[in-house]
Amino acid sequence: MVDTASRDDAERWEQLVDGAGLDLPPPYQPEPGETVYEIRVDERVVQVAESGLVGPLEELAEAVLEQGADAA
């Protein structure tokens, strides 16, 4: 989770979210045992199988995971 409200780099996060195309996410088609990502932005919730993470959507997921790794 990344709370961007008071971050200096909030504009970067907004660009990642805008570019990720959450209004038209890829079809939810996970394979058995495949990781599923739940992406929440405000009231919008999108579930995406790992194989559906491509392009800007993958960049967003990686940035969030990296942020969590930096906090650990």
C-alpha positions in Angstrom: 0.0 0.0 0.0 1.2 3.5 -0.8 -0.6 6.5 0.7 0.3 9.3 -1.6 -1.6 12.1 0.2 1.4 13.6 1.9 4.2 12.3 -0.4 6.6 14.6 -2.2 6.4 12.2 -5.2 2.6 12.0 -5.4 2.6 13.2 -9.0 4.8 10.2 -10.0 2.3 7.9 -8.4 -0.7 9.6 -10.1 1.1 9.2 -13.4 1.6 5.5 -12.7 -2.0 5.0 -11.8 -3.2 7.0 -14.8 -1.0 5.0 -17.2 -2.0 1.6 -15.7 -5.4 1.7 -17.5 -7.4 0.6 -14.5 -10.6 1.7 -16.2 -10.1 -1.2 -18.6 -8.1 -3.8 -16.8 -7.1 -7.1 -18.5 -9.6 -10.0 -18.1 -9.4 -11.7 -14.8 -8.1 -15.2 -15.9 -5.8 -16.6 -13.3 -4.3 -20.1 -13.7 -4.3 -22.4 -10.7 -1.5 -21.5 -8.4 -0.9 -18.1 -10.1 -0.5 -15.0 -7.9 -3.4 -12.6 -8.1 -2.9 -8.9 -7.4 -5.6 -6.7 -6.0 -5.0 -3.1 -6.9 -7.1 -0.4 -5.1 -7.1 3.2 -6.1 -9.6 5.2 -4.0 -12.9 3.3 -4.5 -11.8 1.3 -7.5 -10.7 -2.3 -7.0 -9.1 -4.4 -9.8 -8.0 -8.0 -9.5 -5.3 -9.0 -12.0 -3.6 -12.4 -12.4 0.2 -12.1 -12.6 0.1 -13.1 -16.3 -2.1 -10.0 -16.8 0.4 -7.6 -15.4 2.0 -6.1 -18.5 3.2 -2.6 -19.5 2.2 0.3 -17.3 0.1 -2.0 -15.1 3.2 -4.1 -14.4 5.1 -0.9 -13.7 2.6 0.2 -11.1 2.6 -3.2 -9.3 6.4 -3.3 -9.3 6.6 0.2 -7.9 4.2 -0.7 -5.0 6.1 -3.9 -4.3 9.4 -2.0 -4.3 8.0 0.6 -2.0 7.1 -2.1 0.4 10.5 -3.7 0.2 12.1 -0.3 0.9 10.0 0.0 4.1 11.0 -3.4 5.4 
